Amino acid sequence: MKTAVVILNYNGKHFLEKFLRILIDYTPSTDASIFVADNASTDDSLSFLKQHYPEITIITLAENFGFAGGYNKALQSIDAEYYVLVNSDVEVSKGWLTPVVNYMDNESKVVACQPKILSYHNRTKFEYAGAAGGFLDKYGYPFCRGRMMGVCETDRGQYDSIEEIFWASGACLFIRKKAFWDVGGFDESFFAHMEEIDLCWRLKARGGKIKCIPQSLVYHVGGGTLDAENPKKTYLNYRNNLVMIYKNMPNEHLNKVLFLRFFLDYLSALVLVFSGKKENAKSVYKARRDFKKQIKNYRLKRKENLEKASSESPVGLINKSVVYAFYVQNKKHFSRFIS
């Protein structure tokens, strides 16, 4: 099998009803096989799939392993040259698969890609989780072509060029099977959120290239499992971001970055308090507390990552502060920040 399109589902029957038929219609069986990996859903997702889509291969997992663990366990049973991980709340467009697969066929050093991702609810806007490709600032904050902090730009074709990026969105991630397993797959301790950035950092550090191919287009609902205001999502984002930095940041930058993040994270928590989001503020504190407790568990992973990393700074790791640019310099668009 050349290409396996894999949806990880958890209680997402409503999304399967809405988007699976479109995915099947726009993904000819001659181009790819479609799998749904079910993360121990408690709704009737499985009965729905068996009744309406018997042609789909179902992988049933024993419990909810989260995004990272769920995909790792599902992909172990799939033999394909390319994995395409697609969120259940993504609507693909006609011809979405071909531009990316063709590009990767011709560029052997490109290990992962993403399409252009627009908002399902506002199709003229980029979507938060990926937009036109992800980058990382010098303090470990992710941002995208088309999305700075919480501001998503209108798509006017300004990011329609194929570009090398730092991370590809897990909402719709194309990746070579060999590259995925060579770096150990997703870190299952992340459970969900930022696991794809951690994965891409490991790929980039080992010399792999990651691209956005905007000739492929999908629409993402976003927040299908946890909405943006959910304190658990706040917790996972802050904790996983700190873990990712610790695992991958070179020695010469790590202590300075973690020192500054102490103040920036608690400033963020203070803003949440004054915004009336006290539970989210508590999540920031819990994330930092648990990171401190768990840091010893990641020492061997950090050692391995640094031993295998190139001495060159990877493309897409930007030596600027996105927080300073956004809040102090009023740079709300990617093109202004990067120039």
C-alpha positions as CSV (number, residue, x, y, z in Angstrom):
1,M,0.0,0.0,0.0
2,K,1.3,3.4,-0.9
3,T,-0.9,5.8,1.1
4,A,-3.0,5.2,4.2
5,V,-5.4,7.9,5.2
6,V,-6.1,7.4,9.0
7,I,-8.8,9.1,11.1
8,L,-8.5,8.8,14.8
9,N,-11.9,8.9,16.3
10,Y,-13.1,9.5,19.8
11,N,-16.9,10.0,20.3
12,G,-17.0,11.7,16.9
13,K,-19.9,10.1,15.3
14,H,-21.3,13.6,14.4
15,F,-18.1,14.4,12.5
16,L,-18.0,11.1,10.8
17,E,-21.6,11.6,9.6
18,K,-20.7,15.0,8.3
19,F,-17.3,14.5,6.7
20,L,-16.5,10.9,6.1
21,R,-18.6,10.6,2.9
22,I,-16.8,13.7,1.5
23,L,-13.4,12.1,2.3
24,I,-14.3,8.9,0.6
25,D,-15.7,10.7,-2.5
26,Y,-12.5,12.8,-2.8
27,T,-10.1,10.0,-2.1
28,P,-10.2,7.4,-4.8
29,S,-9.5,3.8,-3.7
30,T,-6.8,3.7,-6.4
31,D,-4.9,6.5,-4.6
32,A,-5.2,5.5,-0.9
33,S,-6.9,3.2,1.6
34,I,-8.9,4.7,4.4
35,F,-8.8,3.6,8.0
36,V,-10.7,4.8,11.1
37,A,-8.9,4.1,14.4
38,D,-11.4,4.2,17.3
39,N,-10.0,5.4,20.7
40,A,-12.5,3.4,22.7
41,S,-15.5,5.7,21.9
42,T,-18.5,5.5,24.2
43,D,-20.9,6.8,21.6
44,D,-22.2,4.7,18.7
45,S,-19.4,5.6,16.3
46,L,-18.5,1.9,15.7
47,S,-22.0,0.7,14.9
48,F,-22.5,3.7,12.6
49,L,-19.3,2.9,10.7
50,K,-20.1,-0.8,10.4
51,Q,-23.6,-0.1,9.2
52,H,-22.9,2.7,6.7
53,Y,-19.3,2.3,5.7
54,P,-18.4,-1.4,5.6
55,E,-15.7,-0.7,3.1
56,I,-13.7,1.3,5.7
57,T,-11.1,-0.6,7.7
58,I,-11.7,-0.1,11.5
59,I,-9.0,-0.4,14.0
60,T,-10.4,-0.8,17.5
61,L,-8.3,0.4,20.5
62,A,-8.8,-0.9,24.0
63,E,-8.9,2.5,25.7
64,N,-8.6,6.2,25.0
65,F,-4.9,6.6,24.4
66,G,-5.2,10.2,23.3
67,F,-4.0,11.6,20.0
68,A,-0.4,10.5,20.4
69,G,-0.9,7.1,21.8
70,G,-3.9,6.4,19.7
71,Y,-2.1,7.1,16.5
72,N,1.0,5.2,17.5
73,K,-0.9,2.1,18.3
74,A,-3.1,2.3,15.2
75,L,-0.2,3.0,12.8
76,Q,1.8,0.0,14.0
77,S,-0.7,-2.2,12.2
78,I,-0.7,-0.2,8.9
79,D,2.0,-0.9,6.2
80,A,2.1,2.1,3.8
81,E,4.8,4.3,2.4
82,Y,2.9,7.4,3.5
83,Y,0.6,8.0,6.5
84,V,-1.9,10.8,6.2
85,L,-3.4,11.6,9.6
86,V,-6.7,13.4,9.3
87,N,-8.8,14.8,12.1
88,S,-12.4,13.6,12.1
89,D,-13.5,17.3,12.0
90,V,-11.7,18.0,8.7
91,E,-13.5,18.5,5.4
92,V,-11.2,17.7,2.5
93,S,-11.6,19.2,-1.0
94,K,-11.5,17.7,-4.4
95,G,-8.0,16.6,-5.4
96,W,-6.6,17.2,-1.9
97,L,-4.4,14.2,-1.8
98,T,-2.6,14.3,-5.2
99,P,-0.5,17.5,-4.9
100,V,1.1,16.5,-1.6
101,V,1.8,12.8,-2.5
102,N,3.3,13.9,-5.9
103,Y,5.5,16.4,-4.3
104,M,6.8,14.0,-1.7
105,D,7.4,11.4,-4.5
106,N,9.7,13.9,-6.2
107,E,11.4,15.3,-3.0
108,S,13.0,12.4,-1.1
109,K,14.4,14.7,1.7
110,V,10.9,16.0,2.5
111,V,9.7,13.8,5.3
112,A,6.4,15.5,6.2
113,C,3.9,18.0,4.7
114,Q,0.6,19.7,5.4
115,P,-2.0,21.3,3.1
116,K,-3.4,24.8,3.5
117,I,-5.9,24.7,6.3
118,L,-8.8,27.1,6.3
119,S,-11.6,27.5,8.8
120,Y,-14.7,25.3,8.2
121,H,-16.9,28.0,9.8
122,N,-15.3,31.0,7.9
123,R,-13.8,29.7,4.7
124,T,-12.1,32.9,3.9
125,K,-9.9,32.7,7.0
126,F,-7.0,30.5,7.9
127,E,-7.6,28.0,10.7
128,Y,-5.8,28.3,14.0
129,A,-4.3,24.8,14.1
130,G,-1.9,24.9,11.2
131,A,-3.0,27.6,8.7
132,A,-0.3,27.6,6.0
133,G,2.4,25.9,8.0
134,G,3.9,26.1,11.4
135,F,6.9,27.9,12.9
136,L,8.5,28.3,16.3
137,D,9.9,31.4,18.0
138,K,13.0,31.5,20.1
139,Y,11.0,31.0,23.3
140,G,9.2,27.9,22.1
141,Y,5.9,29.6,21.1
142,P,4.3,28.1,17.9
143,F,2.8,30.3,15.2
144,C,1.8,29.9,11.6
145,R,1.8,31.5,8.2
146,G,-1.6,33.0,8.5
147,R,-1.9,32.8,12.3
148,M,-0.2,34.9,14.9
149,M,-1.2,34.1,18.5
150,G,-5.0,34.1,18.3
151,V,-5.4,36.2,15.1
152,C,-6.1,34.3,11.9
153,E,-5.6,36.2,8.6
154,T,-8.0,36.2,5.7
155,D,-6.7,34.0,2.9
156,R,-5.9,36.2,-0.1
157,G,-3.5,33.8,-1.7
158,Q,-0.6,35.4,0.1
159,Y,0.8,32.1,1.3
160,D,0.1,30.0,-1.7
161,S,3.8,29.3,-2.4
162,I,5.3,25.9,-1.3
163,E,7.5,26.7,1.6
164,E,9.7,24.9,4.1
165,I,8.1,25.1,7.6
166,F,9.1,24.0,11.1
167,W,6.0,21.9,11.9
168,A,3.1,20.4,10.1
169,S,-0.3,20.4,11.7
170,G,-1.6,17.2,13.2
171,A,-5.1,18.2,11.8
172,C,-3.9,16.9,8.4
173,L,-0.4,15.5,8.5
174,F,1.3,13.7,5.6
175,I,4.4,11.8,6.8
176,R,6.6,9.0,5.5
177,K,6.2,5.8,7.5
178,K,10.0,5.3,7.7
179,A,10.6,8.9,9.0
180,F,7.8,8.6,11.6
181,W,9.2,5.4,13.2
182,D,12.8,6.4,12.8
183,V,12.2,9.1,15.4
184,G,10.0,6.9,17.6
185,G,6.6,8.2,16.5
186,F,4.6,10.5,18.8
187,D,5.6,11.0,22.4
188,E,2.7,9.2,24.1
189,S,3.2,11.1,27.4
190,F,1.9,14.2,25.6
191,F,-1.5,12.5,25.3
192,A,-2.8,15.4,23.1
193,H,-1.7,18.8,21.9
194,M,1.7,19.8,20.5
195,E,2.8,16.2,20.0
196,E,3.1,16.9,16.3
197,I,5.4,19.9,16.9
198,D,7.6,17.7,19.1
199,L,7.6,15.1,16.4
200,C,8.5,17.6,13.7
201,W,11.3,19.1,15.9
202,R,12.9,15.7,16.0
203,L,12.5,15.2,12.3
204,K,14.0,18.6,11.5
205,A,16.9,18.1,14.0
206,R,17.9,15.0,12.0
207,G,17.9,16.8,8.7
208,G,14.4,16.2,7.4
209,K,12.5,18.8,5.5
210,I,8.9,19.7,6.2
211,K,6.8,21.6,3.7
212,C,3.4,23.2,3.3
213,I,1.8,22.4,0.0
214,P,-1.0,25.0,-0.4
215,Q,-2.2,23.5,-3.7
216,S,-3.9,21.0,-1.3
217,L,-6.8,22.5,0.7
218,V,-8.8,21.3,3.6
219,Y,-11.2,22.9,6.1
220,H,-10.9,22.3,9.8
221,V,-13.7,22.8,12.4
222,G,-11.2,22.9,15.3
223,G,-11.8,22.2,19.0
224,G,-13.6,19.0,18.1
225,T,-12.5,17.2,21.3
226,L,-11.6,20.1,23.6
227,D,-12.6,23.6,22.9
228,A,-10.2,26.5,23.3
229,E,-11.7,27.5,26.7
230,N,-11.4,24.1,28.3
231,P,-9.0,24.2,31.3
232,K,-7.7,20.7,30.4
233,K,-6.6,22.0,27.0
234,T,-4.9,24.9,28.6
235,Y,-3.1,22.5,30.9
236,L,-1.9,20.2,28.1
237,N,-0.8,23.1,25.9
238,Y,1.4,24.6,28.6
239,R,2.8,21.4,30.0
240,N,3.5,19.8,26.6
241,N,5.1,23.0,25.4
242,L,7.5,23.0,28.3
243,V,8.3,19.3,27.8
244,M,8.9,19.9,24.1
245,I,11.3,22.7,24.8
246,Y,13.2,20.6,27.4
247,K,13.4,17.6,25.1
248,N,14.7,19.5,22.0
249,M,16.2,22.9,22.8
250,P,20.0,23.0,22.4
251,N,22.1,23.4,25.6
252,E,23.2,26.9,24.9
253,H,19.6,28.2,24.9
254,L,17.7,25.9,27.3
255,N,18.3,27.5,30.7
256,K,17.7,31.0,29.4
257,V,14.5,30.0,27.7
258,L,13.1,28.1,30.7
259,F,14.0,31.0,33.0
260,L,12.1,33.5,30.8
261,R,9.2,31.2,30.3
262,F,8.7,31.1,34.1
263,F,7.8,34.8,34.1
264,L,5.9,34.7,30.8
265,D,3.8,31.7,31.8
266,Y,2.8,33.3,35.1
267,L,2.1,36.6,33.4
268,S,-0.2,34.7,31.1
269,A,-1.9,33.1,34.1
270,L,-2.4,36.6,35.6
271,V,-4.0,37.8,32.3
272,L,-6.4,34.7,32.5
273,V,-7.4,35.6,36.1
274,F,-8.2,39.2,35.1
275,S,-10.1,37.8,32.1
276,G,-12.4,35.8,34.4
277,K,-10.8,32.5,33.5
278,K,-9.6,31.4,36.9
279,E,-9.8,27.7,36.1
280,N,-7.6,28.2,33.1
281,A,-5.1,30.2,35.2
282,K,-5.0,27.3,37.7
283,S,-4.2,25.0,34.7
284,V,-1.1,27.1,33.9
285,Y,0.1,26.7,37.5
286,K,-0.6,22.9,37.4
287,A,1.2,22.5,34.1
288,R,4.3,24.2,35.4
289,R,4.1,22.2,38.6
290,D,3.8,18.9,36.8
291,F,6.5,19.8,34.3
292,K,8.9,20.3,37.2
293,K,7.9,17.0,38.7
294,Q,8.2,15.1,35.5
295,I,11.3,16.6,34.0
296,K,13.5,13.7,35.2
297,N,11.4,11.4,33.0
298,Y,12.6,13.2,29.9
299,R,16.4,13.3,30.5
300,L,17.1,10.2,28.4
301,K,14.9,11.5,25.6
302,R,16.7,14.9,25.6
303,K,20.1,13.1,25.6
304,E,19.1,11.0,22.6
305,N,17.6,14.0,20.7
306,L,20.6,16.2,21.2
307,E,23.0,13.4,20.2
308,K,21.2,12.9,16.9
309,A,20.6,16.6,16.2
310,S,22.4,18.5,13.5
311,S,24.6,21.4,14.7
312,E,22.7,23.8,12.3
313,S,19.6,25.6,13.4
314,P,16.6,24.1,11.5
315,V,14.6,26.1,9.1
316,G,11.5,27.5,10.7
317,L,13.0,28.1,14.2
318,I,12.8,31.9,14.2
319,N,15.2,33.9,16.4
320,K,12.5,36.4,17.4
321,S,9.8,36.7,20.1
322,V,6.3,36.3,18.7
323,V,4.9,37.5,22.0
324,Y,6.9,40.8,21.9
325,A,6.1,41.3,18.2
326,F,2.3,40.7,18.7
327,Y,1.7,42.7,21.9
328,V,4.4,45.4,21.8
329,Q,5.1,45.9,18.1
330,N,1.5,45.3,17.1
331,K,2.6,42.8,14.4
332,K,-0.5,40.7,13.9
333,H,0.4,39.2,10.5
334,F,3.0,36.6,9.8
335,S,4.5,38.5,6.9
336,R,5.1,41.6,9.1
337,F,6.7,39.5,11.8
338,I,9.0,37.5,9.6
339,S,10.3,40.4,7.5
